[in-house]
């Protein structure tokens, strides 16, 4: 009887075990190789070299694109936008991956026409002598930030204050653009002595950073992941121009500053300032534009913005005009019409108008044009606009990005005047000339202060800043104004400092003025063949 009982128990256990195994087998995913791969392509017609790929396959969970130069791109959804830098015929391999590591592949051929050829001066700026290193410009405000997509204001939502991201894995990175098209990202430039050490850390956006391998133990602050271990690496780079916007395109996982996923393209928003680039890129969620200011100056180099460089006290934007409309905003600006008294006191030869021939807003810029044109007894017309009674302020930083007119006799100015004028006489109200330029002396710009005892030929003048390209390139002109000091700058470099005090008129409200004069006491003789020339202003901003 006992023996029979044991046999029955054994049979029951066997049935239970068999049933359990059957249930386990039913719970396993069936391994199926992806099939029916199709790849559609849309080749851009603007000569930018961009191709939109879209792969589809039955039973696929992710896709990988493999390009002829060895570059690869994983695209979980199958869609991927790739920028080719040269014209030609290309064969691209597409791999579809299924469960259990199974895969199948196909190839697709594309013919590319690239119409854009980057200017040599831009390539020279990026490459330098072949070992030129770029870095995040940690010393300046808004060197890193984010804002709405396609917005023209740098880092509208958030702009990092100077050195705000120390210790995150961003500031010790270096970026090298080599002439052969390779992009080198050094992830820690502080550990390469006496021997090169490829180990370092980087900084990036949560979830996107998983594309670099992730980091379970890294510190997370909000949506930022700090100090992700990542070695030096090499990718490829090219300058393309989708929609006419010069853009640095990086291959593979190549990135700059802060990893945001996306297409790894960085539009050169502003490349006009020597040794500096302002870039923006759209993240992989198509949610934000991310902004970066780069510099090729070493933080310890003489003349760079290091510990001894100028640091603004003002970082909050309180007033601005970026000229994004189709006409001058008369809620912000006034037109001044006429020639004033004796050419506004300077014997100037122009008559100021509000005509669109002389002042207009176009393509994101304010354009003030001086023309040889008869008007009200004068041989030239131009424009002068002010913020009097519409925006007046005491203390702050004024920043104006402008390209200046050319030609003998031109006299453009970006300046400020005491708000009590004309009720109070000049120079008692005070005058701050942020920038003056004379076409008859095209190799310098100047700044000045006018007040009682220091006006006309006795004004407080700074060093004559030597320039070469202010009529062909945009530059940033600034004044930093406090109760203790007034500092004038061009592209962040100071060229005039004045100790302010209670004895000066520079402690009350002032307003802004923009104009292009012709001839006069400073503009001098006007060329016989002069016809017209313009001052273009990208933006005017006030910070407090």
Residue pairs with C-beta under 8 A, 6 or more apart in sequence:
29 99
29 100
30 99
31 98
31 99
31 100
31 102
32 59
32 98
32 99
32 102
33 59
33 98
33 102
33 103
33 104
34 57
34 58
34 59
34 60
34 96
34 97
34 98
34 102
34 103
34 104
35 57
35 58
35 59
35 104
36 57
36 58
37 55
37 56
37 57
37 60
37 94
37 96
37 104
37 105
37 106
38 55
38 56
38 57
39 53
39 54
39 55
39 56
39 94
39 106
39 108
40 53
40 54
41 51
41 52
41 53
41 54
41 108
41 110
42 51
42 52
43 50
43 51
43 110
43 111
43 112
44 50
44 51
44 52
44 242
46 115
46 242
46 243
47 113
47 114
47 115
47 116
48 83
48 114
48 115
48 116
48 240
48 241
48 242
48 243
49 83
49 84
49 85
49 86
49 87
49 112
49 113
49 114
49 116
49 240
50 81
50 82
50 83
50 84
50 240
50 242
51 81
51 82
51 84
51 110
51 112
52 79
52 80
52 81
53 65
53 75
53 79
53 80
53 81
53 82
53 92
53 94
53 108
54 78
54 79
54 80
55 63
55 65
55 75
55 78
55 79
55 80
55 94
55 96
56 78
57 63
57 78
57 96
57 104
59 98
59 99
60 78
60 96
60 97
60 98
61 76
61 97
61 98
61 99
62 74
62 75
62 76
62 96
62 97
63 74
63 75
63 76
63 77
63 78
63 80
63 94
63 95
63 96
63 97
64 72
64 73
64 74
64 75
64 94
64 95
64 97
65 72
65 73
65 75
65 80
65 82
65 92
65 93
65 94
65 95
66 72
66 92
66 93
66 94
66 95
67 73
67 82
67 90
67 92
67 251
68 90
68 91
68 92
69 236
69 251
71 235
71 236
71 251
71 252
72 252
73 80
73 82
73 252
74 211
81 263
83 238
83 240
83 242
83 247
83 249
83 263
83 265
84 90
84 112
84 114
85 114
85 181
85 238
85 239
85 240
85 249
86 112
86 114
87 112
87 113
87 114
88 111
88 112
89 109
89 110
89 111
89 112
90 109
90 110
90 111
90 112
91 107
91 108
91 109
92 107
92 108
92 109
92 110
93 105
93 106
93 107
94 105
94 106
94 107
94 108
95 103
95 104
95 105
96 103
96 104
96 105
97 103
98 104
114 240
116 240
116 241
118 239
118 241
118 246
122 239
122 246
122 268
122 271
123 179
123 239
125 271
126 132
126 134
126 177
126 239
126 248
127 177
127 178
127 179
128 296
130 178
130 179
131 176
132 176
132 177
132 296
133 174
133 175
133 176
133 186
133 189
133 296
134 174
134 175
134 176
134 177
134 277
134 294
134 295
134 296
135 171
135 173
135 174
135 175
135 189
135 294
135 295
135 296
135 299
136 143
136 144
136 165
136 170
136 171
136 173
136 257
136 292
136 293
136 294
137 143
137 276
137 293
137 294
137 295
137 305
138 162
138 163
138 165
138 166
138 170
138 171
138 299
139 162
139 163
139 299
139 305
139 306
139 309
139 311
140 162
140 293
140 305
140 492
141 159
141 160
141 161
141 162
141 312
141 315
142 154
142 155
142 159
142 160
142 291
142 293
143 160
143 162
143 292
143 293
144 155
144 159
144 160
144 164
144 165
144 170
144 257
144 258
144 290
144 291
144 292
144 293
145 154
145 155
145 157
145 158
145 159
145 160
145 290
145 291
146 155
146 157
146 158
146 288
146 289
146 290
146 291
147 153
147 154
147 155
147 156
147 157
147 158
147 288
147 289
147 291
148 156
148 157
148 288
148 289
149 282
149 286
149 287
149 288
149 289
150 289
151 289
152 322
152 324
152 364
153 320
153 322
154 269
154 278
154 291
155 291
157 288
159 291
159 315
161 315
162 311
163 171
165 171
165 203
167 226
167 227
168 203
168 224
168 226
168 227
169 187
169 200
169 201
169 202
169 203
169 226
169 227
169 228
170 202
170 203
170 257
170 258
172 187
172 188
172 189
172 190
172 200
173 185
173 186
173 187
173 188
173 189
173 200
173 202
173 257
174 185
174 186
174 189
175 183
175 184
175 185
175 186
175 256
175 294
176 183
176 184
176 186
177 183
177 237
177 248
178 184
181 236
181 237
181 238
182 234
182 235
182 236
182 237
183 234
183 235
183 236
183 237
183 250
183 251
183 254
184 232
184 233
184 234
185 232
185 233
185 234
185 235
185 254
185 255
185 256
186 192
186 200
186 232
187 198
187 199
187 200
187 201
187 202
187 230
187 231
187 232
187 233
188 197
188 199
188 200
188 201
191 197
191 199
191 200
198 231
198 232
199 229
199 231
200 229
200 230
200 231
200 232
201 226
201 227
201 228
201 229
201 230
202 212
202 227
202 228
202 230
202 259
203 224
203 225
203 226
203 227
203 228
203 257
203 258
203 259
204 212
204 224
204 225
204 228
204 255
204 258
204 259
204 260
205 223
205 224
205 225
205 258
205 259
205 260
205 261
205 283
206 220
206 223
206 224
206 225
208 259
208 260
208 261
208 283
208 284
209 215
209 225
209 228
209 259
211 253
211 259
211 261
212 228
212 230
212 253
212 259
213 228
213 230
214 228
215 225
215 228
215 229
218 225
218 226
218 227
218 228
219 225
219 226
219 227
220 226
228 259
233 253
233 254
235 250
235 251
235 252
235 253
235 254
236 250
236 251
236 252
236 254
237 248
237 249
237 250
237 251
237 254
238 248
238 249
239 246
239 247
239 248
239 249
239 268
240 246
240 247
240 249
240 265
241 247
242 265
245 267
245 268
246 267
246 268
246 271
247 265
247 266
247 267
247 268
248 265
248 266
248 268
248 279
249 263
249 264
249 265
249 266
250 256
250 264
250 265
250 266
251 264
252 264
253 264
254 264
255 264
256 266
256 279
256 281
256 292
256 294
257 290
257 292
257 294
258 290
258 292
260 281
260 283
260 284
260 288
260 290
261 283
261 284
261 285
262 281
262 282
262 283
262 284
262 286
263 281
263 282
264 281
265 281
266 279
266 280
266 281
266 292
267 279
267 280
267 281
268 277
268 278
268 279
269 278
269 279
269 280
269 291
270 276
270 277
270 278
270 401
270 474
271 277
271 278
272 473
272 474
272 475
273 475
273 476
273 491
273 492
274 491
275 295
275 296
275 297
276 293
276 294
276 295
276 296
276 491
277 293
277 294
277 295
278 291
278 292
278 293
278 294
279 291
279 292
279 293
279 294
280 289
280 290
280 291
280 292
281 289
281 290
281 292
282 288
282 289
282 290
283 289
283 290
295 304
295 305
297 303
297 304
297 305
298 304
299 305
299 306
300 306
303 493
305 492
309 492
310 480
310 487
310 489
310 492
310 493
310 494
312 397
312 480
312 543
313 397
313 480
313 482
314 396
314 397
314 480
314 543
314 544
315 543
316 543
316 544
317 541
317 542
317 543
318 393
318 396
318 542
318 543
318 544
319 391
319 393
319 541
319 542
320 539
320 540
320 541
320 542
321 329
321 332
321 333
321 366
321 539
321 540
322 364
322 538
322 539
323 361
323 364
323 365
323 366
323 537
323 538
323 539
324 364
325 361
326 361
326 362
327 360
327 361
328 335
328 359
328 360
328 361
328 366
328 385
331 390
332 387
332 390
332 391
333 385
333 386
333 387
333 390
334 385
334 386
334 387
334 388
334 389
334 390
335 352
335 353
335 354
335 359
335 383
335 384
335 385
336 352
336 384
336 385
336 386
336 515
337 352
337 353
337 354
338 351
338 352
338 376
339 348
339 350
339 351
339 352
339 376
339 378
340 348
343 349
343 350
343 517
343 519
343 520
344 517
344 520
345 426
346 517
346 520
346 521
346 522
347 519
347 520
347 521
348 411
348 517
348 518
348 519
348 520
348 523
349 378
349 379
349 380
349 409
349 518
349 519
349 520
349 523
349 526
350 370
350 378
350 380
350 381
350 382
350 516
350 517
350 518
350 519
351 375
351 376
351 377
351 378
351 380
351 381
351 382
352 358
352 381
352 382
352 383
352 384
352 515
353 359
353 375
353 381
353 382
353 383
354 383
355 381
355 383
357 369
357 371
357 373
357 381
358 368
358 369
358 370
358 371
358 381
358 382
358 383
359 366
359 367
359 368
359 369
359 383
359 385
360 366
360 367
360 369
361 367
364 538
365 536
365 537
365 538
366 514
366 536
366 537
367 534
367 535
367 536
367 537
368 382
368 383
368 385
368 412
368 514
368 515
368 516
368 534
368 535
368 537
369 382
369 383
369 405
369 516
369 532
369 533
369 534
370 380
370 381
370 382
370 405
370 410
370 516
370 517
370 518
370 532
370 533
370 534
371 380
371 381
371 382
371 531
371 532
372 379
372 380
372 530
372 531
372 532
373 379
373 380
373 381
375 381
380 518
380 519
380 526
382 515
382 516
382 517
382 518
383 515
383 516
384 513
384 514
384 515
385 513
385 514
385 515
386 417
386 511
386 512
386 513
386 514
387 511
387 512
387 513
388 417
388 419
388 511
389 511
390 511
391 511
391 512
391 542
392 419
392 509
392 510
392 511
393 509
393 510
393 542
393 544
394 507
394 508
394 509
394 510
395 481
395 482
395 483
395 544
396 481
396 542
396 543
396 544
397 478
397 479
397 480
397 481
397 542
397 543
397 544
398 416
398 434
398 478
398 479
398 481
398 512
398 540
398 541
398 542
399 476
399 477
399 478
399 539
399 540
399 541
399 542
399 543
400 414
400 434
400 435
400 476
400 477
400 478
400 537
400 539
400 540
400 541
401 474
401 475
401 476
401 477
401 537
401 538
401 539
402 412
402 414
402 435
402 474
402 475
402 477
402 535
402 536
402 537
402 538
403 470
403 471
403 472
403 473
403 474
403 475
403 535
403 536
404 410
404 412
404 437
404 445
404 470
404 471
404 535
405 412
405 439
405 471
405 516
405 533
405 534
405 535
406 439
406 442
406 471
406 533
407 439
407 527
407 530
407 533
408 439
408 440
408 524
408 525
408 526
408 527
408 530
409 439
409 440
409 518
409 519
409 523
409 524
409 525
409 526
409 527
409 530
410 437
410 438
410 439
410 516
410 517
410 518
410 523
410 530
410 533
411 436
411 437
411 438
411 439
411 516
411 517
411 518
411 519
411 520
411 522
411 523
412 435
412 436
412 437
412 515
412 516
412 517
412 535
413 433
413 435
413 436
413 437
413 513
413 514
413 515
413 516
413 517
414 433
414 434
414 435
414 477
414 513
414 514
415 431
415 432
415 433
415 434
415 435
415 436
415 512
415 513
416 431
416 432
416 434
416 479
416 510
416 511
416 512
416 513
417 426
417 429
417 430
417 431
417 432
417 510
417 511
417 513
418 424
418 428
418 429
418 430
418 431
418 505
418 508
418 509
418 510
419 429
419 508
419 509
419 510
419 511
420 429
420 508
421 429
426 450
426 455
427 450
427 451
427 452
427 454
427 455
428 451
428 452
428 505
429 505
430 449
430 450
430 451
430 504
430 505
430 506
430 508
430 510
431 448
431 449
431 450
431 451
431 455
432 448
432 449
432 479
432 481
432 486
432 506
432 510
433 446
433 447
433 448
433 449
433 450
433 459
434 447
434 477
434 478
434 479
434 488
435 445
435 446
435 447
435 477
435 490
436 445
436 446
436 447
436 448
436 522
437 444
437 445
437 446
437 470
438 522
438 523
438 524
439 523
439 533
440 523
440 524
440 525
442 467
442 470
442 471
443 466
443 467
443 468
444 464
444 465
444 466
444 467
445 464
445 465
445 467
445 470
445 477
445 490
446 461
446 462
446 464
446 465
447 461
447 462
447 479
447 488
447 495
447 496
448 459
448 460
448 461
448 462
448 496
449 459
449 460
449 486
449 496
449 498
449 506
450 456
450 459
450 460
451 504
451 505
451 506
452 505
454 460
460 496
460 498
461 496
462 488
462 495
462 496
462 497
463 495
463 496
465 490
465 493
465 495
467 475
467 490
474 536
474 538
475 490
475 491
476 489
476 490
476 491
476 492
477 489
477 490
478 488
478 489
478 490
478 492
479 486
479 487
479 488
479 489
480 486
480 487
480 489
481 500
481 506
482 500
483 500
483 507
484 499
484 500
485 497
485 498
485 499
485 500
486 497
486 498
486 500
486 506
487 494
487 496
487 497
487 498
488 494
488 495
488 496
488 497
489 495
500 506
500 507
512 540
514 535
514 537
514 540
516 533
516 534
516 535
517 523
518 526
519 525
519 526
